[in-house]
Amino acid sequence: MSGISINWLTIDDETLSDILTCALEGGSNYWYWIEDVVEPKKWTFSTHENKEVHYYQDYPINEGGALIISDQLDGENKNMCLDRGGLLRGLEVLSTKYRQHLASLLSGDFDAETGDVFLQCCLFEEILYG
């Protein structure tokens, strides 16, 4: 099983993809825009059986893949890179600042709000909106 880990905590790739889906398809739609994508050099994880079809939420999970995101509510936050390192950073921020959202993620009881918080933690290292 692959995933990201900090200290005692490992989140598997499927859960990462699910939480990013919550953000990208609902929770964060009011502030973000995907400006560009960086396709991974090698796909080690995909939510779709057809390996030629990859959804945006899977790009940052795979090494070398990324989403280039801009903040549509604040002109200062342009072209932020969401990659595997950003996912790790988001998990670290959740574990130290927003434990109630971490608990939702760990229990599998997460939704668009949790996804939005996670994406903001990945990119801003705090909750700016919501």
Secondary structure by P-SEA (a helix, b strand, c coil): ccccccccccccaaaaaaaaaaaaacccccccccccccccccccccccccccccccccccccccbbbbcccccccccccccccaaaaaaaaaaaacccaaaaaaaaaccccaaaaaaaaaaacccccccc
